[in-house]
Amino acid sequence: MSRCKACDQILTEYELKKKDPLNVNLFLDLCGLCSQYSIEALFDDDRGEGDLFEVDAESLDSLVNMSYNT
């Protein structure tokens, strides 16, 4: 039994098989919700830069907690 690296939720069989979009040799090890936020953050082009950007830990925690507190 594996858990999400971000929120510690138990991963489903499908989530266990998901690969990292930037390095297909690695498994993602994130639940569906956390992987959605992760992929959106990686490929978000709203800033006009088109490059990867850093998200501070506090902002990421608030995003994850917002989804689980509803």
PDB file of N, H, CA, C and O in Angstrom:
ATOM      1  N   MET A   1       0.853  -1.172   0.000  1.00  0.00           N
ATOM      2  CA  MET A   1       0.000   0.000   0.000  1.00  0.00           C
ATOM      3  C   MET A   1       0.904   1.243   0.000  1.00  0.00           C
ATOM      4  O   MET A   1       1.745   1.421   0.881  1.00  0.00           O
ATOM      5  N   SER A   2       0.705   2.083  -1.003  1.00  0.00           N
ATOM      6  H   SER A   2       0.021   1.938  -1.719  1.00  0.00           H
ATOM      7  CA  SER A   2       1.477   3.323  -1.109  1.00  0.00           C
ATOM      8  C   SER A   2       0.579   4.524  -0.851  1.00  0.00           C
ATOM      9  O   SER A   2      -0.642   4.460  -0.996  1.00  0.00           O
ATOM     10  N   ARG A   3       1.213   5.605  -0.470  1.00  0.00           N
ATOM     11  H   ARG A   3       2.205   5.657  -0.352  1.00  0.00           H
ATOM     12  CA  ARG A   3       0.480   6.829  -0.165  1.00  0.00           C
ATOM     13  C   ARG A   3       0.969   7.975  -1.030  1.00  0.00           C
ATOM     14  O   ARG A   3       2.099   7.968  -1.518  1.00  0.00           O
ATOM     15  N   CYS A   4       0.101   8.960  -1.212  1.00  0.00           N
ATOM     16  H   CYS A   4      -0.817   8.966  -0.816  1.00  0.00           H
ATOM     17  CA  CYS A   4       0.419  10.161  -1.979  1.00  0.00           C
ATOM     18  C   CYS A   4       1.560  10.909  -1.284  1.00  0.00           C
ATOM     19  O   CYS A   4       1.556  11.073  -0.064  1.00  0.00           O
ATOM     20  N   LYS A   5       2.523  11.353  -2.070  1.00  0.00           N
ATOM     21  H   LYS A   5       2.526  11.219  -3.061  1.00  0.00           H
ATOM     22  CA  LYS A   5       3.653  12.099  -1.515  1.00  0.00           C
ATOM     23  C   LYS A   5       3.236  13.458  -0.965  1.00  0.00           C
ATOM     24  O   LYS A   5       3.916  14.013  -0.102  1.00  0.00           O
ATOM     25  N   ALA A   6       2.123  13.996  -1.459  1.00  0.00           N
ATOM     26  H   ALA A   6       1.571  13.545  -2.160  1.00  0.00           H
ATOM     27  CA  ALA A   6       1.709  15.338  -1.047  1.00  0.00           C
ATOM     28  C   ALA A   6       0.732  15.337   0.120  1.00  0.00           C
ATOM     29  O   ALA A   6       0.894  16.106   1.068  1.00  0.00           O
ATOM     30  N   CYS A   7      -0.288  14.474   0.055  1.00  0.00           N
ATOM     31  H   CYS A   7      -0.419  13.849  -0.715  1.00  0.00           H
ATOM     32  CA  CYS A   7      -1.342  14.549   1.082  1.00  0.00           C
ATOM     33  C   CYS A   7      -1.480  13.290   1.923  1.00  0.00           C
ATOM     34  O   CYS A   7      -2.300  13.251   2.841  1.00  0.00           O
ATOM     35  N   ASP A   8      -0.690  12.257   1.629  1.00  0.00           N
ATOM     36  H   ASP A   8      -0.024  12.288   0.883  1.00  0.00           H
ATOM     37  CA  ASP A   8      -0.660  11.018   2.405  1.00  0.00           C
ATOM     38  C   ASP A   8      -1.917  10.160   2.240  1.00  0.00           C
ATOM     39  O   ASP A   8      -2.150   9.258   3.045  1.00  0.00           O
ATOM     40  N   GLN A   9      -2.717  10.420   1.228  1.00  0.00           N
ATOM     41  H   GLN A   9      -2.527  11.153   0.575  1.00  0.00           H
ATOM     42  CA  GLN A   9      -3.898   9.603   0.949  1.00  0.00           C
ATOM     43  C   GLN A   9      -3.450   8.281   0.317  1.00  0.00           C
ATOM     44  O   GLN A   9      -2.476   8.260  -0.436  1.00  0.00           O
ATOM     45  N   ILE A  10      -4.144   7.182   0.612  1.00  0.00           N
ATOM     46  H   ILE A  10      -4.935   7.199   1.223  1.00  0.00           H
ATOM     47  CA  ILE A  10      -3.816   5.886   0.024  1.00  0.00           C
ATOM     48  C   ILE A  10      -4.104   5.940  -1.471  1.00  0.00           C
ATOM     49  O   ILE A  10      -5.174   6.384  -1.888  1.00  0.00           O
ATOM     50  N   LEU A  11      -3.138   5.484  -2.280  1.00  0.00           N
ATOM     51  H   LEU A  11      -2.269   5.123  -1.941  1.00  0.00           H
ATOM     52  CA  LEU A  11      -3.266   5.526  -3.735  1.00  0.00           C
ATOM     53  C   LEU A  11      -4.046   4.322  -4.249  1.00  0.00           C
ATOM     54  O   LEU A  11      -3.932   3.219  -3.714  1.00  0.00           O
ATOM     55  N   THR A  12      -4.838   4.547  -5.292  1.00  0.00           N
ATOM     56  H   THR A  12      -4.930   5.443  -5.727  1.00  0.00           H
ATOM     57  CA  THR A  12      -5.565   3.464  -5.960  1.00  0.00           C
ATOM     58  C   THR A  12      -4.610   2.747  -6.914  1.00  0.00           C
ATOM     59  O   THR A  12      -3.492   3.207  -7.145  1.00  0.00           O
ATOM     60  N   GLU A  13      -5.051   1.635  -7.459  1.00  0.00           N
ATOM     61  H   GLU A  13      -5.960   1.261  -7.272  1.00  0.00           H
ATOM     62  CA  GLU A  13      -4.240   0.900  -8.437  1.00  0.00           C
ATOM     63  C   GLU A  13      -3.903   1.787  -9.629  1.00  0.00           C
ATOM     64  O   GLU A  13      -2.770   1.774 -10.111  1.00  0.00           O
ATOM     65  N   TYR A  14      -4.875   2.555 -10.108  1.00  0.00           N
ATOM     66  H   TYR A  14      -5.796   2.565  -9.716  1.00  0.00           H
ATOM     67  CA  TYR A  14      -4.655   3.444 -11.242  1.00  0.00           C
ATOM     68  C   TYR A  14      -3.601   4.503 -10.914  1.00  0.00           C
ATOM     69  O   TYR A  14      -2.704   4.761 -11.716  1.00  0.00           O
ATOM     70  N   GLU A  15      -3.715   5.117  -9.728  1.00  0.00           N
ATOM     71  H   GLU A  15      -4.444   4.907  -9.076  1.00  0.00           H
ATOM     72  CA  GLU A  15      -2.780   6.168  -9.327  1.00  0.00           C
ATOM     73  C   GLU A  15      -1.361   5.624  -9.147  1.00  0.00           C
ATOM     74  O   GLU A  15      -0.384   6.338  -9.374  1.00  0.00           O
ATOM     75  N   LEU A  16      -1.254   4.363  -8.742  1.00  0.00           N
ATOM     76  H   LEU A  16      -2.047   3.782  -8.558  1.00  0.00           H
ATOM     77  CA  LEU A  16       0.064   3.741  -8.579  1.00  0.00           C
ATOM     78  C   LEU A  16       0.792   3.596  -9.906  1.00  0.00           C
ATOM     79  O   LEU A  16       2.022   3.573  -9.938  1.00  0.00           O
ATOM     80  N   LYS A  17       0.042   3.498 -11.005  1.00  0.00           N
ATOM     81  H   LYS A  17      -0.957   3.517 -10.979  1.00  0.00           H
ATOM     82  CA  LYS A  17       0.630   3.261 -12.325  1.00  0.00           C
ATOM     83  C   LYS A  17       0.916   4.534 -13.106  1.00  0.00           C
ATOM     84  O   LYS A  17       1.536   4.472 -14.167  1.00  0.00           O
ATOM     85  N   LYS A  18       0.476   5.697 -12.602  1.00  0.00           N
ATOM     86  H   LYS A  18      -0.028   5.747 -11.740  1.00  0.00           H
ATOM     87  CA  LYS A  18       0.668   6.948 -13.336  1.00  0.00           C
ATOM     88  C   LYS A  18       2.137   7.345 -13.363  1.00  0.00           C
ATOM     89  O   LYS A  18       2.839   7.253 -12.356  1.00  0.00           O
ATOM     90  N   LYS A  19       2.592   7.789 -14.538  1.00  0.00           N
ATOM     91  H   LYS A  19       2.022   7.864 -15.356  1.00  0.00           H
ATOM     92  CA  LYS A  19       3.991   8.189 -14.724  1.00  0.00           C
ATOM     93  C   LYS A  19       4.116   9.708 -14.667  1.00  0.00           C
ATOM     94  O   LYS A  19       3.169  10.434 -14.968  1.00  0.00           O
ATOM     95  N   ASP A  20       5.281  10.167 -14.282  1.00  0.00           N
ATOM     96  H   ASP A  20       6.050   9.577 -14.038  1.00  0.00           H
ATOM     97  CA  ASP A  20       5.599  11.584 -14.245  1.00  0.00           C
ATOM     98  C   ASP A  20       5.626  12.121 -15.673  1.00  0.00           C
ATOM     99  O   ASP A  20       6.325  11.562 -16.518  1.00  0.00           O
ATOM    100  N   PRO A  21       4.876  13.201 -15.968  1.00  0.00           N
ATOM    101  CA  PRO A  21       4.839  13.704 -17.345  1.00  0.00           C
ATOM    102  C   PRO A  21       6.172  14.278 -17.830  1.00  0.00           C
ATOM    103  O   PRO A  21       6.404  14.345 -19.037  1.00  0.00           O
ATOM    104  N   LEU A  22       7.043  14.689 -16.921  1.00  0.00           N
ATOM    105  H   LEU A  22       6.855  14.635 -15.940  1.00  0.00           H
ATOM    106  CA  LEU A  22       8.332  15.246 -17.318  1.00  0.00           C
ATOM    107  C   LEU A  22       9.426  14.192 -17.410  1.00  0.00           C
ATOM    108  O   LEU A  22      10.427  14.391 -18.098  1.00  0.00           O
ATOM    109  N   ASN A  23       9.240  13.074 -16.720  1.00  0.00           N
ATOM    110  H   ASN A  23       8.427  12.912 -16.160  1.00  0.00           H
ATOM    111  CA  ASN A  23      10.221  11.987 -16.764  1.00  0.00           C
ATOM    112  C   ASN A  23       9.443  10.674 -16.723  1.00  0.00           C
ATOM    113  O   ASN A  23       9.113  10.181 -15.645  1.00  0.00           O
ATOM    114  N   VAL A  24       9.153  10.110 -17.887  1.00  0.00           N
ATOM    115  H   VAL A  24       9.422  10.510 -18.763  1.00  0.00           H
ATOM    116  CA  VAL A  24       8.306   8.920 -17.971  1.00  0.00           C
ATOM    117  C   VAL A  24       8.958   7.665 -17.391  1.00  0.00           C
ATOM    118  O   VAL A  24       8.333   6.606 -17.356  1.00  0.00           O
ATOM    119  N   ASN A  25      10.188   7.771 -16.943  1.00  0.00           N
ATOM    120  H   ASN A  25      10.696   8.632 -16.972  1.00  0.00           H
ATOM    121  CA  ASN A  25      10.836   6.639 -16.286  1.00  0.00           C
ATOM    122  C   ASN A  25      10.505   6.584 -14.792  1.00  0.00           C
ATOM    123  O   ASN A  25      10.839   5.610 -14.118  1.00  0.00           O
ATOM    124  N   LEU A  26       9.848   7.627 -14.277  1.00  0.00           N
ATOM    125  H   LEU A  26       9.576   8.418 -14.824  1.00  0.00           H
ATOM    126  CA  LEU A  26       9.496   7.696 -12.861  1.00  0.00           C
ATOM    127  C   LEU A  26       7.987   7.638 -12.676  1.00  0.00           C
ATOM    128  O   LEU A  26       7.230   8.120 -13.519  1.00  0.00           O
ATOM    129  N   PHE A  27       7.555   7.044 -11.568  1.00  0.00           N
ATOM    130  H   PHE A  27       8.170   6.652 -10.883  1.00  0.00           H
ATOM    131  CA  PHE A  27       6.138   7.052 -11.222  1.00  0.00           C
ATOM    132  C   PHE A  27       5.812   8.364 -10.519  1.00  0.00           C
ATOM    133  O   PHE A  27       6.664   8.943  -9.845  1.00  0.00           O
ATOM    134  N   LEU A  28       4.577   8.828 -10.681  1.00  0.00           N
ATOM    135  H   LEU A  28       3.885   8.358 -11.229  1.00  0.00           H
ATOM    136  CA  LEU A  28       4.167  10.115 -10.135  1.00  0.00           C
ATOM    137  C   LEU A  28       3.997  10.054  -8.621  1.00  0.00           C
ATOM    138  O   LEU A  28       4.395  10.990  -7.928  1.00  0.00           O
ATOM    139  N   ASP A  29       3.425   8.992  -8.096  1.00  0.00           N
ATOM    140  H   ASP A  29       3.103   8.231  -8.660  1.00  0.00           H
ATOM    141  CA  ASP A  29       3.209   8.803  -6.653  1.00  0.00           C
ATOM    142  C   ASP A  29       2.381   9.921  -6.030  1.00  0.00           C
ATOM    143  O   ASP A  29       2.636  10.330  -4.897  1.00  0.00           O
ATOM    144  N   LEU A  30       1.381  10.421  -6.777  1.00  0.00           N
ATOM    145  H   LEU A  30       1.173  10.089  -7.697  1.00  0.00           H
ATOM    146  CA  LEU A  30       0.443  11.416  -6.270  1.00  0.00           C
ATOM    147  C   LEU A  30      -0.976  10.922  -6.517  1.00  0.00           C
ATOM    148  O   LEU A  30      -1.233  10.225  -7.499  1.00  0.00           O
ATOM    149  N   CYS A  31      -1.906  11.286  -5.618  1.00  0.00           N
ATOM    150  H   CYS A  31      -1.697  11.852  -4.821  1.00  0.00           H
ATOM    151  CA  CYS A  31      -3.305  10.948  -5.833  1.00  0.00           C
ATOM    152  C   CYS A  31      -3.845  11.792  -6.992  1.00  0.00           C
ATOM    153  O   CYS A  31      -3.161  12.697  -7.471  1.00  0.00           O
ATOM    154  N   GLY A  32      -5.041  11.505  -7.430  1.00  0.00           N
ATOM    155  H   GLY A  32      -5.596  10.770  -7.041  1.00  0.00           H
ATOM    156  CA  GLY A  32      -5.614  12.205  -8.575  1.00  0.00           C
ATOM    157  C   GLY A  32      -5.695  13.708  -8.377  1.00  0.00           C
ATOM    158  O   GLY A  32      -5.356  14.469  -9.284  1.00  0.00           O
ATOM    159  N   LEU A  33      -6.137  14.147  -7.212  1.00  0.00           N
ATOM    160  H   LEU A  33      -6.412  13.529  -6.475  1.00  0.00           H
ATOM    161  CA  LEU A  33      -6.278  15.577  -6.957  1.00  0.00           C
ATOM    162  C   LEU A  33      -4.923  16.281  -6.901  1.00  0.00           C
ATOM    163  O   LEU A  33      -4.749  17.345  -7.495  1.00  0.00           O
ATOM    164  N   CYS A  34      -3.975  15.695  -6.195  1.00  0.00           N
ATOM    165  H   CYS A  34      -4.116  14.831  -5.713  1.00  0.00           H
ATOM    166  CA  CYS A  34      -2.641  16.302  -6.103  1.00  0.00           C
ATOM    167  C   CYS A  34      -1.936  16.292  -7.447  1.00  0.00           C
ATOM    168  O   CYS A  34      -1.222  17.239  -7.777  1.00  0.00           O
ATOM    169  N   SER A  35      -2.127  15.227  -8.234  1.00  0.00           N
ATOM    170  H   SER A  35      -2.707  14.457  -7.966  1.00  0.00           H
ATOM    171  CA  SER A  35      -1.491  15.193  -9.557  1.00  0.00           C
ATOM    172  C   SER A  35      -2.111  16.233 -10.473  1.00  0.00           C
ATOM    173  O   SER A  35      -1.421  16.814 -11.311  1.00  0.00           O
ATOM    174  N   GLN A  36      -3.404  16.473 -10.322  1.00  0.00           N
ATOM    175  H   GLN A  36      -3.964  16.001  -9.641  1.00  0.00           H
ATOM    176  CA  GLN A  36      -4.066  17.521 -11.121  1.00  0.00           C
ATOM    177  C   GLN A  36      -3.453  18.886 -10.817  1.00  0.00           C
ATOM    178  O   GLN A  36      -3.119  19.635 -11.735  1.00  0.00           O
ATOM    179  N   TYR A  37      -3.306  19.207  -9.544  1.00  0.00           N
ATOM    180  H   TYR A  37      -3.577  18.598  -8.798  1.00  0.00           H
ATOM    181  CA  TYR A  37      -2.693  20.485  -9.163  1.00  0.00           C
ATOM    182  C   TYR A  37      -1.239  20.561  -9.627  1.00  0.00           C
ATOM    183  O   TYR A  37      -0.778  21.609 -10.078  1.00  0.00           O
ATOM    184  N   SER A  38      -0.529  19.448  -9.515  1.00  0.00           N
ATOM    185  H   SER A  38      -0.904  18.596  -9.149  1.00  0.00           H
ATOM    186  CA  SER A  38       0.870  19.421  -9.916  1.00  0.00           C
ATOM    187  C   SER A  38       1.026  19.658 -11.419  1.00  0.00           C
ATOM    188  O   SER A  38       1.861  20.458 -11.841  1.00  0.00           O
ATOM    189  N   ILE A  39       0.232  18.972 -12.210  1.00  0.00           N
ATOM    190  H   ILE A  39      -0.446  18.323 -11.867  1.00  0.00           H
ATOM    191  CA  ILE A  39       0.319  19.122 -13.663  1.00  0.00           C
ATOM    192  C   ILE A  39      -0.109  20.518 -14.088  1.00  0.00           C
ATOM    193  O   ILE A  39       0.505  21.110 -14.976  1.00  0.00           O
ATOM    194  N   GLU A  40      -1.164  21.056 -13.460  1.00  0.00           N
ATOM    195  H   GLU A  40      -1.663  20.575 -12.739  1.00  0.00           H
ATOM    196  CA  GLU A  40      -1.592  22.421 -13.773  1.00  0.00           C
ATOM    197  C   GLU A  40      -0.478  23.415 -13.454  1.00  0.00           C
ATOM    198  O   GLU A  40      -0.232  24.344 -14.222  1.00  0.00           O
ATOM    199  N   ALA A  41       0.185  23.221 -12.336  1.00  0.00           N
ATOM    200  H   ALA A  41      -0.015  22.466 -11.712  1.00  0.00           H
ATOM    201  CA  ALA A  41       1.267  24.136 -11.948  1.00  0.00           C
ATOM    202  C   ALA A  41       2.445  24.037 -12.911  1.00  0.00           C
ATOM    203  O   ALA A  41       3.065  25.047 -13.243  1.00  0.00           O
ATOM    204  N   LEU A  42       2.752  22.836 -13.354  1.00  0.00           N
ATOM    205  H   LEU A  42       2.248  22.015 -13.085  1.00  0.00           H
ATOM    206  CA  LEU A  42       3.876  22.652 -14.272  1.00  0.00           C
ATOM    207  C   LEU A  42       3.636  23.292 -15.635  1.00  0.00           C
ATOM    208  O   LEU A  42       4.542  23.880 -16.226  1.00  0.00           O
ATOM    209  N   PHE A  43       2.405  23.169 -16.123  1.00  0.00           N
ATOM    210  H   PHE A  43       1.670  22.691 -15.643  1.00  0.00           H
ATOM    211  CA  PHE A  43       2.133  23.599 -17.488  1.00  0.00           C
ATOM    212  C   PHE A  43       1.291  24.874 -17.565  1.00  0.00           C
ATOM    213  O   PHE A  43       0.816  25.230 -18.643  1.00  0.00           O
ATOM    214  N   ASP A  44       1.102  25.559 -16.448  1.00  0.00           N
ATOM    215  H   ASP A  44       1.488  25.269 -15.572  1.00  0.00           H
ATOM    216  CA  ASP A  44       0.335  26.799 -16.418  1.00  0.00           C
ATOM    217  C   ASP A  44       1.076  27.878 -17.191  1.00  0.00           C
ATOM    218  O   ASP A  44       2.239  28.165 -16.906  1.00  0.00           O
ATOM    219  N   ASP A  45       0.410  28.471 -18.160  1.00  0.00           N
ATOM    220  H   ASP A  45      -0.535  28.238 -18.391  1.00  0.00           H
ATOM    221  CA  ASP A  45       1.045  29.499 -18.994  1.00  0.00           C
ATOM    222  C   ASP A  45       0.421  30.875 -18.748  1.00  0.00           C
ATOM    223  O   ASP A  45       0.641  31.797 -19.533  1.00  0.00           O
ATOM    224  N   ASP A  46      -0.353  31.025 -17.670  1.00  0.00           N
ATOM    225  H   ASP A  46      -0.531  30.276 -17.032  1.00  0.00           H
ATOM    226  CA  ASP A  46      -1.014  32.299 -17.376  1.00  0.00           C
ATOM    227  C   ASP A  46      -0.018  33.403 -17.061  1.00  0.00           C
ATOM    228  O   ASP A  46      -0.340  34.581 -17.215  1.00  0.00           O
ATOM    229  N   ARG A  47       1.162  33.056 -16.632  1.00  0.00           N
ATOM    230  H   ARG A  47       1.423  32.098 -16.508  1.00  0.00           H
ATOM    231  CA  ARG A  47       2.158  34.062 -16.265  1.00  0.00           C
ATOM    232  C   ARG A  47       2.881  34.603 -17.491  1.00  0.00           C
ATOM    233  O   ARG A  47       3.630  35.575 -17.395  1.00  0.00           O
ATOM    234  N   GLY A  48       2.658  33.977 -18.643  1.00  0.00           N
ATOM    235  H   GLY A  48       2.049  33.187 -18.721  1.00  0.00           H
ATOM    236  CA  GLY A  48       3.276  34.450 -19.867  1.00  0.00           C
ATOM    237  C   GLY A  48       4.711  34.014 -20.037  1.00  0.00           C
ATOM    238  O   GLY A  48       5.350  34.375 -21.026  1.00  0.00           O
ATOM    239  N   GLU A  49       5.230  33.253 -19.108  1.00  0.00           N
ATOM    240  H   GLU A  49       4.711  32.960 -18.305  1.00  0.00           H
ATOM    241  CA  GLU A  49       6.615  32.827 -19.184  1.00  0.00           C
ATOM    242  C   GLU A  49       6.764  31.518 -19.943  1.00  0.00           C
ATOM    243  O   GLU A  49       7.742  31.324 -20.665  1.00  0.00           O
ATOM    244  N   GLY A  50       5.790  30.614 -19.782  1.00  0.00           N
ATOM    245  H   GLY A  50       4.995  30.772 -19.195  1.00  0.00           H
ATOM    246  CA  GLY A  50       5.850  29.332 -20.446  1.00  0.00           C
ATOM    247  C   GLY A  50       6.856  28.371 -19.842  1.00  0.00           C
ATOM    248  O   GLY A  50       6.988  27.246 -20.325  1.00  0.00           O
ATOM    249  N   ASP A  51       7.558  28.769 -18.816  1.00  0.00           N
ATOM    250  H   ASP A  51       7.451  29.683 -18.423  1.00  0.00           H
ATOM    251  CA  ASP A  51       8.547  27.913 -18.163  1.00  0.00           C
ATOM    252  C   ASP A  51       7.999  27.410 -16.837  1.00  0.00           C
ATOM    253  O   ASP A  51       6.973  27.884 -16.350  1.00  0.00           O
ATOM    254  N   LEU A  52       8.689  26.459 -16.273  1.00  0.00           N
ATOM    255  H   LEU A  52       9.523  26.074 -16.668  1.00  0.00           H
ATOM    256  CA  LEU A  52       8.322  25.982 -14.943  1.00  0.00           C
ATOM    257  C   LEU A  52       8.574  27.091 -13.939  1.00  0.00           C
ATOM    258  O   LEU A  52       9.489  27.896 -14.110  1.00  0.00           O
ATOM    259  N   PHE A  53       7.773  27.132 -12.905  1.00  0.00           N
ATOM    260  H   PHE A  53       7.029  26.478 -12.766  1.00  0.00           H
ATOM    261  CA  PHE A  53       7.979  28.133 -11.871  1.00  0.00           C
ATOM    262  C   PHE A  53       7.845  27.475 -10.514  1.00  0.00           C
ATOM    263  O   PHE A  53       7.246  26.407 -10.383  1.00  0.00           O
ATOM    264  N   GLU A  54       8.403  28.114  -9.517  1.00  0.00           N
ATOM    265  H   GLU A  54       8.890  28.981  -9.624  1.00  0.00           H
ATOM    266  CA  GLU A  54       8.385  27.563  -8.177  1.00  0.00           C
ATOM    267  C   GLU A  54       7.149  28.039  -7.426  1.00  0.00           C
ATOM    268  O   GLU A  54       6.740  29.192  -7.556  1.00  0.00           O
ATOM    269  N   VAL A  55       6.561  27.149  -6.644  1.00  0.00           N
ATOM    270  H   VAL A  55       6.894  26.212  -6.538  1.00  0.00           H
ATOM    271  CA  VAL A  55       5.450  27.473  -5.777  1.00  0.00           C
ATOM    272  C   VAL A  55       5.945  27.267  -4.361  1.00  0.00           C
ATOM    273  O   VAL A  55       6.466  26.203  -4.026  1.00  0.00           O
ATOM    274  N   ASP A  56       5.782  28.295  -3.523  1.00  0.00           N
ATOM    275  H   ASP A  56       5.359  29.159  -3.796  1.00  0.00           H
ATOM    276  CA  ASP A  56       6.269  28.133  -2.162  1.00  0.00           C
ATOM    277  C   ASP A  56       5.387  27.147  -1.401  1.00  0.00           C
ATOM    278  O   ASP A  56       4.230  26.928  -1.759  1.00  0.00           O
ATOM    279  N   ALA A  57       5.940  26.566  -0.362  1.00  0.00           N
ATOM    280  H   ALA A  57       6.880  26.744  -0.070  1.00  0.00           H
ATOM    281  CA  ALA A  57       5.270  25.505   0.383  1.00  0.00           C
ATOM    282  C   ALA A  57       3.943  25.972   0.970  1.00  0.00           C
ATOM    283  O   ALA A  57       2.979  25.207   0.988  1.00  0.00           O
ATOM    284  N   GLU A  58       3.874  27.194   1.443  1.00  0.00           N
ATOM    285  H   GLU A  58       4.657  27.816   1.428  1.00  0.00           H
ATOM    286  CA  GLU A  58       2.640  27.710   2.044  1.00  0.00           C
ATOM    287  C   GLU A  58       1.511  27.777   1.017  1.00  0.00           C
ATOM    288  O   GLU A  58       0.375  27.413   1.323  1.00  0.00           O
ATOM    289  N   SER A  59       1.809  28.235  -0.190  1.00  0.00           N
ATOM    290  H   SER A  59       2.731  28.531  -0.439  1.00  0.00           H
ATOM    291  CA  SER A  59       0.797  28.304  -1.245  1.00  0.00           C
ATOM    292  C   SER A  59       0.317  26.919  -1.636  1.00  0.00           C
ATOM    293  O   SER A  59      -0.881  26.714  -1.834  1.00  0.00           O
ATOM    294  N   LEU A  60       1.231  25.968  -1.752  1.00  0.00           N
ATOM    295  H   LEU A  60       2.204  26.135  -1.592  1.00  0.00           H
ATOM    296  CA  LEU A  60       0.860  24.609  -2.111  1.00  0.00           C
ATOM    297  C   LEU A  60       0.009  23.979  -1.024  1.00  0.00           C
ATOM    298  O   LEU A  60      -0.977  23.306  -1.325  1.00  0.00           O
ATOM    299  N   ASP A  61       0.374  24.187   0.236  1.00  0.00           N
ATOM    300  H   ASP A  61       1.175  24.734   0.481  1.00  0.00           H
ATOM    301  CA  ASP A  61      -0.421  23.663   1.348  1.00  0.00           C
ATOM    302  C   ASP A  61      -1.831  24.230   1.332  1.00  0.00           C
ATOM    303  O   ASP A  61      -2.792  23.503   1.583  1.00  0.00           O
ATOM    304  N   SER A  62      -1.968  25.516   1.040  1.00  0.00           N
ATOM    305  H   SER A  62      -1.188  26.107   0.836  1.00  0.00           H
ATOM    306  CA  SER A  62      -3.309  26.112   1.016  1.00  0.00           C
ATOM    307  C   SER A  62      -4.153  25.537  -0.117  1.00  0.00           C
ATOM    308  O   SER A  62      -5.359  25.353   0.044  1.00  0.00           O
ATOM    309  N   LEU A  63      -3.528  25.249  -1.266  1.00  0.00           N
ATOM    310  H   LEU A  63      -2.547  25.398  -1.397  1.00  0.00           H
ATOM    311  CA  LEU A  63      -4.261  24.629  -2.375  1.00  0.00           C
ATOM    312  C   LEU A  63      -4.742  23.245  -2.011  1.00  0.00           C
ATOM    313  O   LEU A  63      -5.894  22.901  -2.278  1.00  0.00           O
ATOM    314  N   VAL A  64      -3.891  22.448  -1.411  1.00  0.00           N
ATOM    315  H   VAL A  64      -2.955  22.727  -1.194  1.00  0.00           H
ATOM    316  CA  VAL A  64      -4.253  21.083  -1.032  1.00  0.00           C
ATOM    317  C   VAL A  64      -5.315  21.112   0.047  1.00  0.00           C
ATOM    318  O   VAL A  64      -6.295  20.373  -0.040  1.00  0.00           O
ATOM    319  N   ASN A  65      -5.147  21.944   1.059  1.00  0.00           N
ATOM    320  H   ASN A  65      -4.351  22.545   1.129  1.00  0.00           H
ATOM    321  CA  ASN A  65      -6.107  22.016   2.158  1.00  0.00           C
ATOM    322  C   ASN A  65      -7.453  22.547   1.694  1.00  0.00           C
ATOM    323  O   ASN A  65      -8.490  22.121   2.202  1.00  0.00           O
ATOM    324  N   MET A  66      -7.458  23.471   0.737  1.00  0.00           N
ATOM    325  H   MET A  66      -6.616  23.818   0.324  1.00  0.00           H
ATOM    326  CA  MET A  66      -8.708  24.033   0.224  1.00  0.00           C
ATOM    327  C   MET A  66      -9.574  22.921  -0.368  1.00  0.00           C
ATOM    328  O   MET A  66     -10.788  22.915  -0.164  1.00  0.00           O
ATOM    329  N   SER A  67      -8.984  22.003  -1.079  1.00  0.00           N
ATOM    330  H   SER A  67      -7.998  22.008  -1.244  1.00  0.00           H
ATOM    331  CA  SER A  67      -9.732  20.922  -1.723  1.00  0.00           C
ATOM    332  C   SER A  67     -10.273  19.919  -0.709  1.00  0.00           C
ATOM    333  O   SER A  67     -11.353  19.363  -0.908  1.00  0.00           O
ATOM    334  N   TYR A  68      -9.548  19.686   0.359  1.00  0.00           N
ATOM    335  H   TYR A  68      -8.671  20.138   0.521  1.00  0.00           H
ATOM    336  CA  TYR A  68      -9.971  18.696   1.342  1.00  0.00           C
ATOM    337  C   TYR A  68     -10.888  19.280   2.408  1.00  0.00           C
ATOM    338  O   TYR A  68     -11.512  18.517   3.146  1.00  0.00           O
ATOM    339  N   ASN A  69     -10.993  20.573   2.518  1.00  0.00           N
ATOM    340  H   ASN A  69     -10.486  21.193   1.919  1.00  0.00           H
ATOM    341  CA  ASN A  69     -11.850  21.194   3.527  1.00  0.00           C
ATOM    342  C   ASN A  69     -13.246  21.494   3.011  1.00  0.00           C
ATOM    343  O   ASN A  69     -14.060  22.065   3.737  1.00  0.00           O
ATOM    344  N   THR A  70     -13.537  21.122   1.774  1.00  0.00           N
ATOM    345  H   THR A  70     -12.876  20.659   1.184  1.00  0.00           H
ATOM    346  CA  THR A  70     -14.875  21.393   1.228  1.00  0.00           C
ATOM    347  C   THR A  70     -15.825  20.280   1.544  1.00  0.00           C
ATOM    348  O   THR A  70     -16.994  20.339   1.163  1.00  0.00           O
TER     349      THR A  70
END
